């Protein structure tokens, strides 16, 4: 019986020591500082910074040059954008029947609305 109590006590002490060893480092709060604290962080040399005034977003609406190119694909000669509204882009040009106009939606991709 004495050997059983000794082994049980030794097992309990080992378990308590193991738990105490894992909790202490997690509770410790310290910081390691290498070098000068007042210096700026090192620069990121992987990609140069964008130039001032650079905007990463593309225009949301229909690009007028794309609308003219699409009208040219539809058979217009000398197409030109005459009006841009929040909803449509209007292109005028010449077809084989004479002057004509075509409307495109003012969204990305310029889908044709009316010929």
Secondary structure as GFF3:
##gff-version 3
##sequence-region A 1 115
A	DSSP	alpha_helix	2	27	.	.	.	ID=ss1
A	DSSP	alpha_helix	64	73	.	.	.	ID=ss2
A	DSSP	beta_strand	77	84	.	.	.	ID=ss3
A	DSSP	beta_strand	88	95	.	.	.	ID=ss4
A	DSSP	beta_strand	98	105	.	.	.	ID=ss5
A	DSSP	beta_strand	112	114	.	.	.	ID=ss6
###
